[in-house]
Amino acid sequence: MRQAAFALVMVLGCSEQRGPPPPGGEHSEGWTDPSSTNFHAKWLAQNAFPLPRCQQCHGEDYAGGAVGVSCTQSGCHVQAPTACTTCHGAGGTPRPREGAHWAHQAFCSTCHVVPVQTTESVQQHASGDASTLVEFSGLAVPDGGADAAPAWDPGMQRCTNTYCHGAASPTWTSGAQIPCSGCHGAPPANHARWQRVASSPAACASCHPDPSGSTHLNGVVDITVTSCTACHGSDGHPNPPLALDGATDPSDRGVGAHVRHLDGTLPDRISQPLLCNDCHVEPTQVVQPGHFDQAQTVVRFPFGGAYDPSGPTCSVWCHFDRSPGPVWTDDSGRYRKCDACHGFPPTVTRENNPHPSVPGELSACQRCHPFGPTTHVNGVVDFLQP
């Protein structure tokens, strides 16, 4: 049997610097010379990587076989030809130095079908072309479906419609570091509600972990906020002002009559202050569903009533169910007057019975009812003892 002089290399280009053995044996001249047109890596690529033919002589494990020449001990390959680093890689890893591979080092199986180290699997993988080697899965696929599936354009060297880059399509070979605005706005357009804290890329740290850490692009929008006042409120209280967008004027819907309803220190109060939970579902944690993942802040009244955001007005018990109710952004004080919620004097009681006819003055009311923050709008019609 003729002696085969050298190990067979299955690759397009060696990933490590090697000195090839001298020519000879069964193979054509230049078989071990990377600069030759007969270099075996080129021949393999042109012939769909027929690795079984290599194994006929060098053995199933490429350790020598019938010819006694090992691919891994003859100065060519460090590992068996089916190892990832035989064809590509750098620094002892299978990640090529070309393109943005190192920036995507944790995502091999997200963009490729990673072969198992069998002849059939590696042969099929190595025989692919630029249009088939890239196959998106897992994190690259937008959650919840999309208008178009993720795609790779080998000509333009771009990927499109991937979760990881959103609407952006960065060039794979550009070599440029992608800034925060490279995949989404900085801040994103849907953060307009949170202008107070989402004012610049530097403000991202107010709500999210460091993007250089392991939580960035993990398929989950991680929130680090634990305090209500991080987004709204100030001076130790969670109610606006400040509003989500930083507004402080009561004519702004985010501010409105929050102070009037919640601040118990106001000297001209006509009722006890309310609780946040009287008009909103007070979350136990920031990321609780329904808290900030709505287009508008959800208003609901556990004691009955309705909120009309177009007004914006509310028709609720505490305002005598008047419809339309008081305008949330009206800070003129007119809704604190005696006739703002009921007649002055009322014409009917809560039970819709006729109210006694009395003069329209506070002193007349106080002959029968105590009036003050602790007794007014408390759910009970209080009467003075005779």
Stockholm file with secondary structure:
# STOCKHOLM 1.0

chainA/1-386         MRQAAFALVMVLGCSEQRGPPPPGGEHSEGWTDPSSTNFHAKWLAQNAFPLPRCQQCHGEDYAGGAVGVSCTQSGCHVQAPTACTTCHGAGGTPRPREGAHWAHQAFCSTCHVVPVQTTESVQQHASGDASTLVEFSGLAVPDGGADAAPAWDPGMQRCTNTYCHGAASPTWTSGAQIPCSGCHGAPPANHARWQRVASSPAACASCHPDPSGSTHLNGVVDITVTSCTACHGSDGHPNPPLALDGATDPSDRGVGAHVRHLDGTLPDRISQPLLCNDCHVEPTQVVQPGHFDQAQTVVRFPFGGAYDPSGPTCSVWCHFDRSPGPVWTDDSGRYRKCDACHGFPPTVTRENNPHPSVPGELSACQRCHPFGPTTHVNGVVDFLQP
#=GR chainA/1-386 SS CCCCCSCCCCSSSCSSCCCCCCSCTTSCTTTTCTTSTTCHHHHHHHTTCCHHHHHHHHCTTSSCGGGTCCSSSSSSCSSCTTSHHHHSCBTTBSCCSSTTTGGGTTCHHHHSCCCCSSHHHHHHHHTCCTTTSCCCCGGGSCTTCCSSCCEEETTTTEEESCTTTTTCCCBTTCCCCCCGGGTSCSSCGGGGGGTTTCSSGGGGGGTSCCTTSTTTTSSSCCCCCCCGGGTSCBTTBCSSSSCTTSCCCTTSTTTTTHHHHHCTTCTTCSSCCCCGGGTSCCCSSTTCTTSSSSSSCCCCCTTSEEEETTTTEEEEGGGTTCSSCCBTTCCSSGGGSTTTTSCSSCSBCTTSCBCCCCCSSHHHHTTTSCCSTTTTTSSSCCCCCC
#=GC SS_cons         CCCCCSCCCCSSSCSSCCCCCCSCTTSCTTTTCTTSTTCHHHHHHHTTCCHHHHHHHHCTTSSCGGGTCCSSSSSSCSSCTTSHHHHSCBTTBSCCSSTTTGGGTTCHHHHSCCCCSSHHHHHHHHTCCTTTSCCCCGGGSCTTCCSSCCEEETTTTEEESCTTTTTCCCBTTCCCCCCGGGTSCSSCGGGGGGTTTCSSGGGGGGTSCCTTSTTTTSSSCCCCCCCGGGTSCBTTBCSSSSCTTSCCCTTSTTTTTHHHHHCTTCTTCSSCCCCGGGTSCCCSSTTCTTSSSSSSCCCCCTTSEEEETTTTEEEEGGGTTCSSCCBTTCCSSGGGSTTTTSCSSCSBCTTSCBCCCCCSSHHHHTTTSCCSTTTTTSSSCCCCCC
//
